[in-house]
Amino acid sequence: MYYKAANIEIIPNTRESIKRSFDLVQSAKDEVLRIFSSITSFRRQVRVGVLHLFKESIEHDVKVRVLIPSDYQQITQIINEVNLVLPELSIRCVDKSLQNTIGILVIDREKSLIVETKDNTKDSYYEAAGLGAYYDSKPIALSYASIFDSLWKQTELYEKLRETNEQLKIHNKMQKEFLDMAAHELRTPIQPILGLADIL
């Protein structure tokens, strides 16, 4: 299969990187894949309106999937702060150890934008973000999409494992209760028999 040469653009201006990411999401026809570098990065982008942008995309039948190295409680809290209902937005948590310094955005598996985080302690997205790299290359976008898909499947497997573990805990508890009850029921009739055996 033949692909045209990659068009790579380094974007040193933070405001331009943010504008490009918003423009790319608005241009999506089928799918938006987004990996946030950290929960802090997600919080900053929520403040600049990324959830409203995702909502508009969803309303235009674009599938939006998001991965965040965090837990669901923190994500829910941030989403509730903006008081926005997004039932069609698919957000999954990945292990917090996957926090890093780059965020990845893939549009329709054809274009991608990578934005570095130069200072994750900053409250403003404009102060925290660094260089951006835009790739108008299907092979590069497919590579990032492949990473996204692998992490997405990992979250599915982890969720199934967690559910199975919860079911095993319930099963163990029921089994212990049954054994305790059975032991009690067996002990009750045996006590008089033992008493009578002592008398005999």
Backbone as ProteinMPNN parsed JSONL, in Angstrom:
{"seq_chain_A": "MYYKAANIEIIPNTRESIKRSFDLVQSAKDEVLRIFSSITSFRRQVRVGVLHLFKESIEHDVKVRVLIPSDYQQITQIINEVNLVLPELSIRCVDKSLQNTIGILVIDREKSLIVETKDNTKDSYYEAAGLGAYYDSKPIALSYASIFDSLWKQTELYEKLRETNEQLKIHNKMQKEFLDMAAHELRTPIQPILGLADIL", "coords_chain_A": {"N_chain_A": [[0.841, -1.173, 0.0], [0.533, 2.214, -0.775], [1.49, 5.268, 0.648], [1.275, 8.804, 0.896], [4.006, 11.123, 1.393], [4.828, 12.106, 4.71], [3.407, 14.983, 6.166], [4.758, 17.024, 8.342], [4.477, 19.204, 11.025], [5.926, 21.371, 13.257], [4.779, 22.985, 16.085], [5.468, 25.682, 17.813], [4.142, 27.569, 19.345], [1.975, 27.765, 22.023], [-0.734, 28.596, 22.125], [-1.433, 28.338, 19.456], [-1.164, 25.579, 19.162], [-3.261, 24.674, 20.786], [-5.441, 25.84, 19.468], [-5.197, 24.467, 17.024], [-5.703, 21.84, 17.869], [-8.388, 22.039, 18.672], [-9.555, 22.794, 16.237], [-9.002, 20.505, 14.72], [-10.536, 18.543, 16.074], [-13.07, 19.574, 15.563], [-13.122, 19.174, 12.838], [-13.398, 16.477, 12.515], [-14.812, 13.568, 11.065], [-15.565, 10.931, 11.531], [-14.279, 9.774, 13.834], [-12.769, 10.5, 16.988], [-9.9, 10.16, 18.829], [-8.482, 10.366, 21.955], [-5.804, 10.771, 24.11], [-5.054, 11.734, 27.249], [-2.367, 13.284, 29.005], [-2.298, 13.329, 31.767], [-4.404, 13.423, 34.729], [-4.488, 16.007, 35.601], [-3.915, 17.431, 33.299], [-6.223, 16.816, 31.852], [-8.118, 18.14, 33.467], [-7.314, 20.81, 33.09], [-7.854, 21.11, 30.335], [-10.583, 20.729, 30.284], [-11.387, 23.053, 31.457], [-10.841, 24.886, 29.411], [-12.747, 24.212, 27.597], [-12.937, 21.69, 26.309], [-14.754, 19.562, 26.7], [-17.212, 20.565, 25.833], [-16.604, 20.828, 23.175], [-16.219, 18.109, 22.498], [-18.837, 17.284, 22.923], [-20.224, 18.626, 20.86], [-19.079, 17.317, 18.671], [-20.008, 14.696, 19.082], [-22.716, 15.131, 18.75], [-22.729, 15.425, 16.035], [-22.552, 12.864, 15.14], [-20.004, 11.755, 15.508], [-17.707, 9.495, 16.762], [-16.365, 9.591, 19.927], [-13.627, 8.819, 21.855], [-11.892, 8.542, 24.912], [-8.929, 8.389, 26.826], [-7.611, 8.389, 30.084], [-5.047, 8.692, 32.435], [-5.968, 7.897, 35.371], [-8.507, 7.715, 37.948], [-11.978, 6.706, 37.982], [-13.489, 8.192, 39.79], [-12.193, 10.693, 40.161], [-12.35, 11.677, 37.535], [-15.133, 11.82, 37.119], [-15.779, 13.737, 39.041], [-14.518, 16.029, 37.977], [-15.916, 16.315, 35.542], [-18.487, 16.749, 36.53], [-18.154, 19.251, 37.636], [-18.373, 21.029, 35.506], [-20.942, 20.705, 34.869], [-22.175, 19.203, 32.723], [-23.828, 16.996, 30.619], [-22.83, 14.072, 29.145], [-23.647, 11.511, 27.682], [-22.855, 9.876, 25.538], [-20.145, 9.993, 25.377], [-17.218, 8.208, 25.503], [-15.244, 7.374, 28.05], [-12.349, 6.128, 29.478], [-10.361, 4.833, 32.121], [-6.881, 4.583, 32.465], [-4.032, 2.928, 33.842], [-2.494, 4.762, 36.465], [0.234, 4.875, 36.4], [0.862, 5.299, 33.809], [0.965, 7.957, 33.337], [2.32, 10.714, 31.641], [4.284, 12.994, 29.672], [3.14, 13.824, 27.328], [0.311, 14.529, 25.298], [-2.018, 12.881, 23.21], [-3.726, 13.173, 20.168], [-5.883, 11.844, 17.84], [-7.348, 11.996, 14.723], [-9.88, 10.671, 12.853], [-8.224, 8.577, 12.163], [-6.321, 9.5, 10.449], [-5.043, 11.93, 10.786], [-2.912, 13.451, 13.212], [-2.081, 14.89, 16.386], [0.355, 15.836, 18.611], [0.939, 16.998, 21.805], [3.174, 18.4, 24.02], [3.621, 18.433, 27.594], [4.966, 20.919, 29.36], [5.092, 21.909, 31.936], [3.513, 20.491, 34.4], [2.492, 21.415, 36.761], [1.351, 23.844, 36.497], [-1.587, 25.874, 36.477], [-2.941, 26.958, 34.358], [-3.731, 26.062, 31.046], [-2.396, 27.196, 28.937], [0.019, 27.96, 30.025], [1.027, 25.543, 30.847], [1.281, 23.8, 28.665], [3.499, 22.781, 26.004], [5.568, 22.416, 23.199], [3.974, 21.553, 20.102], [3.213, 18.906, 17.818], [2.184, 18.368, 14.654], [0.824, 15.94, 12.531], [0.11, 15.166, 9.312], [-0.447, 12.542, 8.295], [-1.327, 9.387, 7.376], [-0.103, 6.812, 8.047], [1.343, 7.477, 10.412], [-0.729, 8.418, 12.046], [-2.22, 6.06, 12.189], [-0.429, 4.498, 13.634], [-0.419, 5.771, 16.162], [-3.126, 5.441, 16.719], [-3.192, 2.696, 16.954], [-1.731, 2.321, 19.317], [-3.52, 3.589, 21.029], [-5.778, 1.865, 20.722], [-4.746, -0.506, 21.8], [-4.334, 0.198, 24.489], [-6.978, 0.76, 25.113], [-8.224, -1.748, 24.875], [-6.842, -3.019, 26.91], [-7.933, -1.724, 29.129], [-10.523, -2.734, 29.006], [-10.058, -5.476, 29.531], [-8.984, -5.26, 32.108], [-11.218, -4.246, 33.464], [-13.009, -6.417, 33.225], [-11.572, -8.292, 34.681], [-11.601, -7.077, 37.193], [-14.367, -7.153, 37.748], [-14.749, -9.943, 37.812], [-13.155, -10.561, 39.992], [-14.605, -9.25, 42.016], [-16.959, -10.792, 41.948], [-15.899, -13.252, 42.773], [-15.173, -12.598, 45.393], [-17.719, -12.201, 46.505], [-18.77, -14.763, 46.153], [-16.989, -16.24, 47.777], [-17.626, -15.136, 50.278], [-20.308, -15.979, 50.528], [-19.928, -18.743, 50.539], [-18.43, -19.077, 52.903], [-20.325, -18.197, 54.79], [-22.254, -20.196, 54.419], [-20.825, -22.498, 55.225], [-20.325, -21.832, 57.922], [-22.961, -21.757, 58.874], [-23.767, -24.414, 58.339], [-21.984, -25.819, 59.972], [-22.856, -24.915, 62.453], [-25.491, -25.936, 62.464], [-24.949, -28.694, 62.421], [-23.59, -28.981, 64.823], [-25.541, -28.423, 66.753], [-27.516, -30.698, 66.986], [-25.701, -32.643, 67.78], [-24.708, -32.032, 70.299], [-26.653, -32.794, 72.395], [-26.517, -35.561, 72.017], [-23.863, -36.147, 72.636], [-23.944, -35.399, 75.307], [-25.755, -37.312, 76.364], [-24.268, -39.602, 75.809], [-22.161, -39.264, 77.597], [-23.532, -39.569, 80.009], [-24.364, -42.249, 79.815]], "CA_chain_A": [[0.0, 0.0, 0.0], [1.333, 3.426, -0.921], [1.035, 6.448, 1.368], [2.044, 9.996, 0.544], [5.0, 11.52, 2.397], [4.241, 12.749, 5.884], [3.492, 16.419, 6.349], [4.975, 17.215, 9.773], [4.607, 20.618, 11.367], [6.209, 21.638, 14.666], [4.045, 24.189, 16.487], [6.088, 26.134, 19.065], [3.229, 28.456, 20.057], [0.969, 27.006, 22.768], [-2.087, 28.987, 21.697], [-1.647, 27.741, 18.133], [-1.381, 24.136, 19.385], [-4.624, 24.499, 21.311], [-6.358, 26.146, 18.366], [-5.118, 23.371, 16.058], [-6.391, 20.661, 18.423], [-9.822, 22.287, 18.601], [-9.927, 22.748, 14.814], [-8.966, 19.106, 14.295], [-11.713, 17.858, 16.628], [-14.237, 20.057, 14.816], [-13.077, 18.658, 11.464], [-13.564, 15.018, 12.524], [-16.009, 13.053, 10.39], [-15.938, 9.619, 12.062], [-13.742, 9.335, 15.116], [-11.762, 11.262, 17.72], [-9.233, 9.394, 19.877], [-7.713, 11.344, 22.754], [-5.12, 10.303, 25.313], [-4.547, 12.847, 28.054], [-1.115, 12.912, 29.666], [-2.549, 13.176, 33.205], [-5.705, 13.939, 35.164], [-4.317, 17.459, 35.672], [-4.057, 17.912, 31.919], [-7.652, 16.726, 31.539], [-8.801, 19.221, 34.199], [-7.002, 22.083, 32.406], [-8.546, 21.174, 29.044], [-12.016, 20.899, 30.562], [-11.564, 24.496, 31.717], [-10.825, 25.653, 28.158], [-13.917, 23.866, 26.797], [-12.813, 20.474, 25.499], [-15.955, 18.723, 26.796], [-18.216, 21.152, 24.936], [-16.15, 20.464, 21.837], [-16.555, 16.691, 22.326], [-20.3, 17.192, 22.827], [-20.583, 19.033, 19.494], [-18.669, 16.229, 17.772], [-20.94, 13.58, 19.292], [-23.993, 15.532, 18.135], [-22.56, 15.246, 14.581], [-22.328, 11.418, 14.955], [-18.588, 11.406, 15.575], [-17.42, 8.676, 17.93], [-15.283, 10.183, 20.71], [-13.131, 7.946, 22.925], [-10.884, 9.248, 25.685], [-8.187, 7.645, 27.843], [-6.999, 9.279, 31.064], [-4.403, 7.966, 33.532], [-6.618, 8.362, 36.595], [-9.59, 6.819, 38.341], [-13.283, 7.238, 37.575], [-13.99, 9.156, 40.76], [-11.621, 12.003, 39.827], [-12.888, 12.106, 36.242], [-16.537, 12.189, 37.345], [-15.783, 14.992, 39.779], [-14.169, 17.117, 37.046], [-17.023, 16.484, 34.596], [-19.614, 17.331, 37.27], [-17.874, 20.673, 37.875], [-18.852, 21.829, 34.372], [-22.378, 20.466, 34.785], [-22.45, 18.864, 31.335], [-24.176, 15.595, 30.468], [-22.257, 13.514, 27.923], [-23.862, 10.063, 27.755], [-22.224, 9.161, 24.424], [-18.691, 10.118, 25.464], [-16.604, 7.016, 26.084], [-14.02, 7.684, 28.786], [-11.821, 5.003, 30.257], [-9.168, 5.097, 32.926], [-5.731, 3.698, 32.342], [-3.229, 2.924, 35.057], [-1.863, 6.057, 36.739], [1.659, 4.801, 36.079], [1.029, 5.696, 32.41], [1.071, 9.41, 33.212], [3.527, 11.089, 30.912], [4.352, 14.428, 29.368], [2.545, 14.161, 26.035], [-1.07, 14.182, 25.008], [-2.143, 12.427, 21.819], [-5.028, 13.357, 19.537], [-5.936, 11.217, 16.511], [-8.602, 12.334, 14.052], [-10.272, 9.804, 11.734], [-7.073, 7.703, 11.876], [-5.604, 10.09, 9.314], [-4.258, 13.075, 11.248], [-2.635, 13.374, 14.648], [-1.431, 16.027, 17.02], [0.986, 15.511, 19.877], [1.278, 18.223, 22.533], [3.921, 18.091, 25.242], [3.355, 19.203, 28.801], [6.278, 21.374, 29.841], [5.015, 22.103, 33.383], [2.214, 19.947, 34.812], [2.039, 22.06, 37.994], [0.66, 25.091, 36.149], [-3.042, 25.78, 36.473], [-3.424, 27.379, 33.048], [-3.299, 25.194, 29.951], [-1.477, 27.961, 28.097], [1.325, 27.954, 30.691], [1.479, 24.159, 31.056], [1.582, 23.121, 27.404], [4.725, 23.16, 25.313], [5.57, 22.213, 21.75], [3.014, 20.657, 19.462], [3.675, 18.323, 16.55], [1.032, 17.962, 13.846], [1.174, 14.993, 11.472], [-0.934, 14.907, 8.326], [0.078, 11.303, 7.745], [-2.137, 8.248, 7.793], [0.677, 5.802, 8.779], [1.643, 7.947, 11.768], [-2.001, 8.413, 12.771], [-2.564, 4.659, 12.464], [0.454, 4.028, 14.713], [-0.956, 6.291, 17.423], [-4.426, 4.784, 16.927], [-2.884, 1.348, 17.414], [-1.401, 2.462, 20.742], [-4.788, 3.879, 21.7], [-6.596, 0.646, 20.733], [-4.142, -1.461, 22.74], [-4.662, 0.654, 25.843], [-8.441, 0.642, 25.277], [-8.492, -3.165, 25.139], [-6.297, -3.305, 28.227], [-8.903, -1.274, 30.127], [-11.629, -3.706, 28.974], [-9.614, -6.678, 30.241], [-8.865, -4.916, 33.521], [-12.573, -4.133, 34.004], [-13.529, -7.779, 33.363], [-10.84, -8.901, 35.787], [-12.122, -6.475, 38.421], [-15.701, -7.707, 37.969], [-14.578, -11.339, 38.203], [-12.634, -10.533, 41.358], [-15.728, -8.907, 42.89], [-17.833, -11.973, 42.008], [-15.22, -14.248, 43.609], [-15.299, -12.161, 46.785], [-19.105, -12.486, 46.922], [-18.866, -16.228, 46.227], [-16.246, -16.643, 48.975], [-18.405, -14.734, 51.446], [-21.473, -16.871, 50.608], [-19.427, -20.065, 50.907], [-18.064, -19.021, 54.321], [-21.576, -18.141, 55.55], [-22.875, -21.518, 54.346], [-20.064, -23.415, 56.077], [-20.588, -21.456, 59.313], [-24.322, -22.18, 59.194], [-23.785, -25.88, 58.342], [-21.276, -26.251, 61.186], [-23.746, -24.646, 63.579], [-26.603, -26.895, 62.412], [-24.436, -30.016, 62.789], [-23.205, -28.944, 66.221], [-26.732, -28.379, 67.592], [-28.022, -32.024, 67.384], [-24.635, -33.494, 68.317], [-24.501, -31.714, 71.718], [-27.424, -33.692, 73.284], [-26.016, -36.934, 71.85], [-22.648, -36.219, 73.424], [-24.356, -35.349, 76.707], [-26.301, -38.624, 76.714], [-23.157, -40.584, 75.781], [-21.424, -39.105, 78.849], [-24.365, -40.143, 81.087], [-24.289, -43.711, 79.677]], "C_chain_A": [[0.889, 1.239, 0.0], [0.689, 4.576, -0.14], [1.878, 7.627, 0.932], [3.004, 10.343, 1.682], [4.321, 12.3, 3.515], [4.458, 14.255, 5.857], [3.577, 16.646, 7.858], [5.209, 18.688, 10.039], [4.835, 20.739, 12.875], [5.557, 22.974, 15.019], [4.615, 24.664, 17.828], [5.162, 26.983, 19.941], [2.103, 27.651, 20.696], [-0.448, 27.33, 22.306], [-2.42, 28.382, 20.327], [-1.877, 26.233, 18.248], [-2.802, 23.858, 19.85], [-5.648, 24.768, 20.217], [-6.378, 25.012, 17.354], [-5.864, 22.139, 16.586], [-7.904, 20.839, 18.357], [-10.316, 22.216, 17.16], [-9.971, 21.304, 14.309], [-10.189, 18.349, 14.805], [-12.96, 18.284, 15.864], [-14.273, 19.511, 13.396], [-13.343, 17.155, 11.38], [-14.885, 14.617, 11.876], [-16.496, 11.751, 11.011], [-15.517, 9.389, 13.508], [-12.709, 10.313, 15.667], [-11.223, 10.347, 18.81], [-8.352, 10.367, 20.642], [-7.117, 10.661, 23.971], [-4.583, 11.542, 26.03], [-3.303, 12.385, 28.791], [-1.307, 12.662, 31.156], [-3.95, 13.69, 33.522], [-5.648, 15.467, 35.262], [-4.472, 18.084, 34.293], [-5.522, 17.887, 31.492], [-8.411, 17.875, 32.196], [-8.559, 20.571, 33.497], [-7.788, 22.192, 31.097], [-10.059, 21.294, 29.214], [-12.305, 22.384, 30.775], [-11.578, 25.324, 30.433], [-11.901, 25.183, 27.177], [-13.848, 22.591, 25.989], [-14.066, 19.593, 25.566], [-17.081, 19.254, 25.915], [-17.885, 20.813, 23.482], [-16.484, 19.002, 21.534], [-18.063, 16.516, 22.159], [-20.774, 17.563, 21.426], [-20.244, 17.93, 18.496], [-19.643, 15.057, 17.865], [-22.286, 13.882, 18.647], [-23.942, 15.424, 16.611], [-22.18, 13.801, 14.249], [-20.857, 11.03, 14.833], [-18.379, 10.617, 16.871], [-16.203, 9.265, 18.643], [-14.913, 9.224, 21.834], [-11.923, 8.614, 23.578], [-10.251, 8.302, 26.701], [-7.491, 8.642, 28.767], [-6.322, 8.432, 32.139], [-4.896, 8.5, 34.878], [-7.582, 7.299, 37.074], [-10.924, 7.511, 38.05], [-13.821, 8.296, 38.527], [-13.471, 10.569, 40.452], [-12.209, 12.542, 38.528], [-14.33, 12.591, 36.397], [-16.631, 13.525, 38.057], [-15.495, 16.176, 38.85], [-15.313, 17.387, 36.068], [-18.219, 17.139, 35.281], [-19.416, 18.819, 37.537], [-18.375, 21.551, 36.734], [-20.332, 21.609, 34.105], [-22.827, 20.19, 33.348], [-22.717, 17.371, 31.235], [-23.672, 15.103, 29.111], [-22.427, 11.998, 27.911], [-23.145, 9.269, 26.667], [-20.702, 9.246, 24.439], [-18.123, 8.893, 26.168], [-15.279, 7.398, 26.719], [-13.616, 6.443, 29.562], [-10.573, 5.466, 30.998], [-8.095, 4.091, 32.578], [-4.918, 3.857, 33.617], [-2.506, 4.261, 35.23], [-0.374, 6.053, 36.424], [1.925, 5.205, 34.625], [0.996, 7.214, 32.216], [2.376, 9.74, 32.509], [3.497, 12.576, 30.609], [3.824, 14.768, 27.982], [1.084, 13.73, 25.985], [-1.167, 13.845, 23.528], [-3.583, 12.627, 21.357], [-4.958, 12.755, 18.144], [-7.317, 11.477, 15.926], [-8.794, 11.427, 12.843], [-9.154, 8.858, 11.272], [-6.271, 8.179, 10.664], [-4.68, 11.235, 9.722], [-4.013, 12.907, 12.748], [-1.911, 14.621, 15.123], [-0.91, 15.568, 18.376], [1.347, 16.833, 20.537], [1.981, 17.828, 23.823], [3.424, 18.945, 26.401], [4.709, 19.615, 29.35], [6.274, 21.596, 31.347], [3.621, 21.698, 33.871], [1.682, 20.598, 36.086], [1.257, 23.341, 37.711], [-0.846, 24.865, 36.067], [-3.627, 26.109, 35.103], [-2.872, 26.459, 31.962], [-2.259, 25.894, 29.085], [-0.066, 27.998, 28.702], [1.893, 26.542, 30.795], [1.942, 23.486, 29.766], [2.859, 23.657, 26.775], [4.568, 23.002, 23.817], [4.444, 21.291, 21.301], [3.622, 20.113, 18.18], [2.451, 17.784, 15.823], [1.518, 17.08, 12.705], [-0.034, 14.786, 10.572], [-0.502, 13.654, 7.56], [-0.731, 10.134, 8.283], [-1.309, 7.183, 8.523], [1.01, 6.213, 10.217], [0.373, 7.937, 12.611], [-2.417, 6.993, 13.12], [-1.69, 4.077, 13.573], [-0.057, 4.499, 16.068], [-2.31, 5.655, 17.733], [-4.23, 3.359, 17.443], [-2.52, 1.348, 18.896], [-2.678, 2.69, 21.542], [-5.623, 2.608, 21.828], [-6.062, -0.389, 21.718], [-4.473, -1.075, 24.182], [-6.152, 0.505, 26.132], [-8.809, -0.811, 25.613], [-7.971, -3.581, 26.508], [-7.285, -2.879, 29.313], [-10.103, -2.211, 30.172], [-11.267, -4.961, 29.767], [-9.504, -6.419, 31.738], [-10.243, -4.839, 34.168], [-13.194, -5.517, 34.199], [-12.864, -8.492, 34.534], [-11.346, -8.38, 37.126], [-13.499, -7.033, 38.764], [-15.622, -9.157, 38.435], [-14.075, -11.43, 39.634], [-13.745, -10.21, 42.358], [-16.684, -10.091, 43.051], [-17.216, -13.061, 42.879], [-15.296, -13.887, 45.088], [-16.69, -12.47, 47.323], [-19.286, -13.988, 47.097], [-18.17, -16.753, 47.479], [-17.026, -16.342, 50.246], [-19.605, -15.654, 51.63], [-21.044, -18.266, 51.06], [-19.076, -20.117, 52.388], [-19.322, -19.002, 55.186], [-22.268, -19.501, 55.568], [-22.165, -22.499, 55.276], [-20.27, -23.11, 57.56], [-21.966, -21.935, 59.754], [-24.401, -23.707, 59.28], [-23.09, -26.408, 59.592], [-22.149, -26.047, 62.414], [-24.884, -25.668, 63.634], [-26.151, -28.305, 62.784], [-24.093, -30.075, 64.275], [-24.429, -29.046, 67.132], [-27.254, -29.785, 67.94], [-26.944, -32.92, 68.021], [-24.448, -33.251, 69.82], [-25.337, -32.611, 72.646], [-26.922, -35.142, 73.213], [-24.75, -37.119, 72.685], [-22.952, -36.214, 74.925], [-24.883, -36.705, 77.194], [-25.21, -39.693, 76.733], [-22.349, -40.476, 77.064], [-22.192, -39.736, 80.012], [-24.292, -41.667, 81.043], [-22.931, -44.201, 80.11]], "O_chain_A": [[1.891, 1.286, 0.712], [-0.512, 4.82, -0.257], [3.062, 7.472, 0.632], [2.816, 9.893, 2.813], [3.371, 13.05, 3.29], [5.553, 14.735, 5.563], [2.586, 16.481, 8.57], [6.019, 19.338, 9.378], [4.025, 20.262, 13.67], [5.762, 23.972, 14.329], [4.278, 24.103, 18.871], [5.381, 27.098, 21.147], [1.367, 26.943, 20.008], [-1.266, 26.428, 22.119], [-3.553, 27.968, 20.08], [-2.692, 25.671, 17.516], [-3.459, 22.932, 19.373], [-6.608, 24.014, 20.056], [-7.444, 24.627, 16.873], [-6.574, 21.473, 15.832], [-8.625, 19.898, 18.024], [-11.372, 21.644, 16.89], [-10.874, 20.93, 13.56], [-10.811, 17.598, 14.054], [-13.812, 17.453, 15.551], [-15.349, 19.398, 12.808], [-13.497, 16.618, 10.283], [-15.926, 15.234, 12.104], [-17.697, 11.483, 11.024], [-16.294, 8.875, 14.313], [-11.896, 10.873, 14.932], [-11.985, 9.82, 19.619], [-7.567, 11.106, 20.047], [-7.831, 10.049, 24.766], [-3.77, 12.292, 25.489], [-3.198, 11.216, 29.161], [-0.57, 11.877, 31.752], [-4.597, 14.315, 32.682], [-6.652, 16.142, 35.031], [-5.087, 19.14, 34.144], [-6.004, 18.819, 30.85], [-9.25, 18.512, 31.559], [-9.482, 21.368, 33.332], [-8.327, 23.254, 30.786], [-10.735, 21.893, 28.378], [-13.33, 22.901, 30.334], [-12.251, 26.352, 30.369], [-11.973, 25.683, 26.054], [-14.636, 22.419, 25.059], [-14.405, 18.94, 24.579], [-17.822, 18.474, 25.317], [-18.774, 20.548, 22.672], [-16.972, 18.686, 20.449], [-18.515, 15.703, 21.353], [-21.635, 16.886, 20.865], [-21.024, 17.643, 17.587], [-20.052, 14.496, 16.848], [-22.92, 12.999, 18.068], [-24.985, 15.34, 15.961], [-21.567, 13.536, 13.216], [-20.517, 10.079, 14.13], [-18.826, 11.032, 17.94], [-15.14, 9.422, 18.042], [-15.752, 8.858, 22.658], [-11.056, 9.171, 22.904], [-10.941, 7.516, 27.351], [-6.868, 9.603, 28.314], [-6.956, 7.54, 32.703], [-4.319, 9.428, 35.444], [-7.502, 6.138, 36.672], [-10.989, 8.731, 37.894], [-14.536, 9.203, 38.103], [-14.24, 11.53, 40.481], [-12.528, 13.727, 38.431], [-14.7, 13.641, 35.871], [-17.472, 14.356, 37.714], [-16.161, 17.208, 38.935], [-15.643, 18.541, 35.795], [-18.889, 17.985, 34.689], [-20.388, 19.566, 37.652], [-18.761, 22.697, 36.963], [-20.912, 22.245, 33.226], [-23.729, 20.845, 32.826], [-21.92, 16.565, 31.715], [-24.036, 15.643, 28.066], [-21.455, 11.27, 28.11], [-22.857, 8.088, 26.866], [-20.041, 8.633, 23.601], [-18.505, 8.583, 27.297], [-14.311, 7.706, 26.024], [-14.437, 5.798, 30.215], [-9.847, 6.358, 30.558], [-8.364, 2.901, 32.418], [-5.105, 4.811, 34.372], [-1.975, 4.821, 34.271], [0.218, 7.11, 36.206], [3.074, 5.43, 34.245], [0.999, 7.703, 31.086], [3.407, 9.116, 32.76], [2.752, 13.326, 31.238], [4.033, 15.881, 27.5], [0.689, 12.711, 26.552], [-0.486, 14.445, 22.696], [-4.531, 12.292, 22.067], [-4.083, 13.107, 17.353], [-8.333, 11.207, 16.566], [-7.973, 11.416, 11.925], [-9.148, 8.401, 10.129], [-5.638, 7.392, 9.96], [-3.659, 11.478, 9.079], [-4.813, 12.295, 13.455], [-1.227, 15.303, 14.359], [-1.642, 14.988, 19.178], [1.981, 17.69, 19.921], [1.469, 17.036, 24.613], [2.88, 20.033, 26.207], [5.506, 18.77, 29.757], [7.321, 21.49, 31.987], [2.67, 22.472, 33.765], [0.534, 20.358, 36.46], [0.575, 23.862, 38.594], [-1.311, 23.807, 35.645], [-4.684, 25.596, 34.733], [-1.688, 26.122, 31.965], [-1.348, 25.254, 28.561], [0.924, 28.06, 27.973], [3.111, 26.366, 30.827], [2.886, 22.695, 29.777], [3.247, 24.808, 26.977], [3.558, 23.404, 23.239], [4.026, 20.383, 22.019], [4.44, 20.771, 17.538], [1.773, 16.874, 16.3], [2.478, 17.407, 12.008], [-1.072, 14.293, 11.013], [-0.233, 13.695, 6.359], [-0.81, 9.921, 9.493], [-1.771, 6.679, 9.547], [0.963, 5.387, 11.129], [0.393, 7.497, 13.76], [-2.912, 6.742, 14.219], [-2.156, 3.256, 14.363], [-0.123, 3.716, 17.015], [-2.605, 5.362, 18.892], [-5.006, 2.878, 18.268], [-2.954, 0.471, 19.644], [-2.895, 2.075, 22.587], [-6.122, 2.299, 22.91], [-6.836, -1.069, 22.391], [-4.846, -1.925, 24.991], [-6.546, 0.167, 27.248], [-9.601, -1.067, 26.52], [-8.588, -4.4, 27.189], [-7.46, -3.588, 30.304], [-10.649, -2.464, 31.245], [-12.062, -5.449, 30.571], [-9.887, -7.265, 32.546], [-10.427, -5.31, 35.29], [-13.834, -5.769, 35.22], [-13.521, -9.211, 35.287], [-11.503, -9.143, 38.079], [-13.776, -7.349, 39.921], [-16.345, -9.558, 39.348], [-14.522, -12.282, 40.4], [-13.82, -10.822, 43.424], [-17.161, -10.364, 44.152], [-17.923, -13.723, 43.639], [-15.463, -14.762, 45.938], [-16.836, -12.941, 48.451], [-19.885, -14.435, 48.075], [-18.707, -17.621, 48.167], [-17.09, -17.159, 51.165], [-19.899, -16.071, 52.75], [-21.723, -18.895, 51.872], [-19.391, -21.098, 53.062], [-19.391, -19.701, 56.197], [-22.805, -19.916, 56.595], [-22.808, -23.238, 56.022], [-20.378, -24.03, 58.37], [-22.13, -22.453, 60.859], [-25.032, -24.24, 60.193], [-23.573, -27.359, 60.206], [-22.185, -26.892, 63.308], [-25.205, -26.199, 64.698], [-26.913, -29.041, 63.41], [-24.285, -31.109, 64.915], [-24.361, -29.691, 68.178], [-27.427, -30.057, 69.128], [-27.279, -33.865, 68.735], [-24.067, -34.171, 70.543], [-24.787, -33.149, 73.607], [-26.907, -35.854, 74.217], [-24.591, -38.136, 73.36], [-22.315, -36.919, 75.707], [-24.521, -37.183, 78.269], [-25.229, -40.587, 77.579], [-21.889, -41.495, 77.58], [-21.596, -40.359, 80.891], [-24.174, -42.316, 82.082], [-22.666, -45.402, 80.07]]}, "name": "protein", "num_of_chains": 1, "seq": "MYYKAANIEIIPNTRESIKRSFDLVQSAKDEVLRIFSSITSFRRQVRVGVLHLFKESIEHDVKVRVLIPSDYQQITQIINEVNLVLPELSIRCVDKSLQNTIGILVIDREKSLIVETKDNTKDSYYEAAGLGAYYDSKPIALSYASIFDSLWKQTELYEKLRETNEQLKIHNKMQKEFLDMAAHELRTPIQPILGLADIL"}
